[in-house]
Every structure is written in C-alpha cells, then in structure tokens.
C-alpha cells in the first residue's frame, strides 16, 4: 500500500524516498509559498548541516516559527541532524513557552529573523540558529551520512507538550519507531497515496498534525496548510477546499460542527472531499449526520487516542446509520495498538479505563519521571516479563455491535446526589436535541451543581423539558447558561478551562 518503500528505519527515510521518486511534486503549500519534495529535503539538509557543525546529538531543539512550510522543513532538519524537535507556536503566550522550556531545556532555538526579538524574551541565554543563515551554508553530505548511521529507530524524534493538571505542560516523548508504526497504519487503513490532497487544520504542536505531515512525506501527497482565519468563515473555508480539490481532511469536531451549525454545507460543491476523519473530542452524531447527508459517498472515520500513543489507538469507520441521540463509536484498535479495559482493581473488564500497549506508545513525559511512572506502568495482566502500558484515563465500554464507546474522562466522572455521573453522557443527550449547536457540561464542586453551557436557538426551560425525557433526574443540569459561542482553545477544541472560570 502507498507510494514509497515501506522498509523504513527513521522518519527521514520517508523524505529520502519520496524526494528521489517525486522530486518536483508539490509537497506542502501555505499562504506564502509552495515547496516540492526535493526543495524540502535540500533546505532541511542545509539546516541539519548547521546543527551538526555545532556538535549536538540526541538533544532537544525548540522550533519557533509560524505555522508554515518552513516549520516542516525545520522538523525534518532536526531529525536529519540526529536530534529531536519541539514546536513552539508563535501565537502561544510567552508564559506558557517559558514553562515548556523550563522542562525541555533545549540546546538551541531554531527560528527566523522575523522572530529574533521575540525569542530573546524567553530564550535570551540559549543558542539561537536562524533559518535564513543556514541556507547560505553548504550541505555537508558526508557528515550527514555519518550522523544518519548513528541514529537508531528508538531514538527520540519529537517532544510535544500537552496541558498538565498542575498547570505545568507535559512533554510527550515519541521515537522514530512509534511514529513509523503509526504512519504505516494510517496509510494502510485509509489507502493514502500520491493522489491524496490533504487540508491541514490542526496546529503543529498538536499530535493530530502528525498524521497530515508524515502521510504527505510517506506517500508523496500534497498538503495545504489552511489559513487559520478561514475557520471563522465556513463558506470561504469550503470554497478553499473546492478550489484546491482537497480530498482528505483530519479535523477536530468543533470545526466540523461549526461548518454544519452555520448551515454552510450544501452551499458550495465540496464533492472532491472523499475522506473526512476527526478526533480530539466527541463528535456529535447530529452534526456528523449533516455532513453524511451532503457527502453520502465519502468515508467518515472517528479516530481516538491521546498524544501518549503517538496520536491514535482506536478508530471507527462509520459504516451504518447512527441516530442523532447515539454516541459515535470509537471502534476497535489500530494496528500495533493493543487495547484493553481495566476496572479499579486492575482486572480485565468490559467497562472501565482504556489501556494501551504496543509500539505506538510514547516513552513517557520528558524530564518528569514521577508523572511517567504514574501513567506508564507494568501491564497488570502480564506477570511474566516487563511490558509497559499506558493508562489513558478514558472510560469506555463495548456496545451490542462489539464497538468501543467513549463514556468520558475519569476526571470528568463526578459523584452527584449519590450517583456516579458521566458529564459526557449529559453532553451526548444535549447534542441530540433539535436546535442545539454546541454544549459543554461542567461540575461546580463548591456548590455541587452541574452547569450546562450551550449555544443554539432554544430557551433554557425548553432544553430542560427536553432533557427530562432523555436523562434520569439526578443527571439533569442544575443551571443552564446560553452563550453566543463556546470558547475554543488553541487546538480548536471547546475550552473547558475558560468555562470553569465562568462558574
């Protein structure tokens, strides 16, 4: 399956093979430039030569660039140099960047002249390498060959930082081997080849972008980095897809719901779109059905997993009718992702916490052995040899079709009026109600009340009366807050932290 040789050892092998077979094919496109595979490799090797000349090997390098073609070049450059990268978003608050760097302790920051002054605000004492300067230097091919021979597939490729419950971001550490296992599965599961044209939505510091970037590199696809501004204008967004003949997207559900809720579907011809994947949060069945009605012949797939399993550990290709009130399944395991469910006594069960094993697992959290030991543990079902699993904190069960259903987070499970309540179950019920666009249930522990934030054309009393026909009394929200729009975080998902501040 796919366009290139799948016998790969390192992530850079994908670019080597594709640049040789498709040198002049367009690889990535942003608002300012287009780059071919051969140009991408050449620019990456220029930077890699500069990094190697400084003497770094197996060290963290922070990348501070706009979301652009240059960012992807920088990722590959760091990989060629035998080091590992962490993307820092230029729209990220400086305070968060400082927290990330305090954990990462990078050997250098790779940026461009445009951002030179900004970098001084958070990394004034760290070596800075400039993208433009490296392009002037010669490529040292023998040195890169020597370095490539030293890298092994279990070396770290990148560290992505996710939110931490303590307010300190956690750096999820992913190897070449894990990235390759995941990438090979995606290619096989969704039959991606050189004719695939991807439309990227997610930020590059978010694990979902890994699919877009490395499918492009592996299969000689073309990837369009969609301008962020378009996601506020659904009609213009669909026009962009149509004009560029994008046939594959992997977006967060909030964005897909935005397009559906603002009645943009059907107003532009997007029949070019053949594969629609989503992950990162719950996809409401009602909005999914709106998309399926407009694109009845397209493939829709719900992908599920945390950054700690490279991106995804299970998936569900929608192959049957799903009612508006039904949760969309998360399906079954991906290749090289062994999933099973444990109860609180760490026994195998049909309903409980989702756990994952396999080559797609991260090593743990960078410079945080205590948190790593808490979540990456010995498989309690295996007493014979060391085997690490990841405890996701996600609660799941199997339905009558043998499909895995997401029930919510362990930290979203509350004790209310003496009952265990899943906030996700409340949200699923709300989404099924006519004229509801978005919703989010939050528990106020201080006053022990469930507060529902929602958007749509429905009065609070009407919503409450509708929910009484779906949910038991103890699960009904105690308060309803109607908003014009729910806040989104930097990943495009509903921002629960901001909503908690409104309690």
HELIX and SHEET records of a PDB file:
HELIX    1   1 UNK A   12  UNK A   21  1                                  10    
HELIX    2   2 UNK A   37  UNK A   54  1                                  18    
HELIX    3   3 UNK A   69  UNK A   80  1                                  12    
HELIX    4   4 UNK A   94  UNK A  104  1                                  11    
HELIX    5   5 UNK A  113  UNK A  115  5                                   3    
HELIX    6   6 UNK A  116  UNK A  123  1                                   8    
HELIX    7   7 UNK A  131  UNK A  136  1                                   6    
HELIX    8   8 UNK A  141  UNK A  150  1                                  10    
HELIX    9   9 UNK A  176  UNK A  190  1                                  15    
HELIX   10  10 UNK A  208  UNK A  219  1                                  12    
HELIX   11  11 UNK A  228  UNK A  232  5                                   5    
HELIX   12  12 UNK A  234  UNK A  243  1                                  10    
HELIX   13  13 UNK A  253  UNK A  261  1                                   9    
HELIX   14  14 UNK A  285  UNK A  294  1                                  10    
HELIX   15  15 UNK A  307  UNK A  309  5                                   3    
HELIX   16  16 UNK A  369  UNK A  375  1                                   7    
HELIX   17  17 UNK A  410  UNK A  412  5                                   3    
HELIX   18  18 UNK A  423  UNK A  431  1                                   9    
HELIX   19  19 UNK A  460  UNK A  468  1                                   9    
HELIX   20  20 UNK A  473  UNK A  475  5                                   3    
HELIX   21  21 UNK A  496  UNK A  501  1                                   6    
SHEET    1   A 9 UNK A  34  UNK A  36  0                                        
SHEET    2   A 9 UNK A  26  UNK A  29 -1                                        
SHEET    3   A 9 UNK A 222  UNK A 225  1                                        
SHEET    4   A 9 UNK A 197  UNK A 200  1                                        
SHEET    5   A 9 UNK A 248  UNK A 251  1                                        
SHEET    6   A 9 UNK A 275  UNK A 278  1                                        
SHEET    7   A 9 UNK A 299  UNK A 304  1                                        
SHEET    8   A 9 UNK A 314  UNK A 317 -1                                        
SHEET    9   A 9 UNK A 332  UNK A 333 -1                                        
SHEET    1   B 4 UNK A  84  UNK A  89  0                                        
SHEET    2   B 4 UNK A  60  UNK A  65  1                                        
SHEET    3   B 4 UNK A 108  UNK A 111  1                                        
SHEET    4   B 4 UNK A 127  UNK A 130  1                                        
SHEET    1   C 3 UNK A 156  UNK A 162  0                                        
SHEET    2   C 3 UNK A 170  UNK A 175 -1                                        
SHEET    3   C 3 UNK A 364  UNK A 365 -1                                        
SHEET    1   D 4 UNK A 338  UNK A 342  0                                        
SHEET    2   D 4 UNK A 351  UNK A 357 -1                                        
SHEET    3   D 4 UNK A 388  UNK A 398 -1                                        
SHEET    4   D 4 UNK A 376  UNK A 378 -1                                        
SHEET    1   E 4 UNK A 338  UNK A 342  0                                        
SHEET    2   E 4 UNK A 351  UNK A 357 -1                                        
SHEET    3   E 4 UNK A 388  UNK A 398 -1                                        
SHEET    4   E 4 UNK A 404  UNK A 409 -1                                        
SHEET    1   F 2 UNK A 413  UNK A 416  0                                        
SHEET    2   F 2 UNK A 419  UNK A 422 -1                                        
SHEET    1   G 3 UNK A 436  UNK A 444  0                                        
SHEET    2   G 3 UNK A 449  UNK A 456 -1                                        
SHEET    3   G 3 UNK A 479  UNK A 482  1                                        
END                                                                             
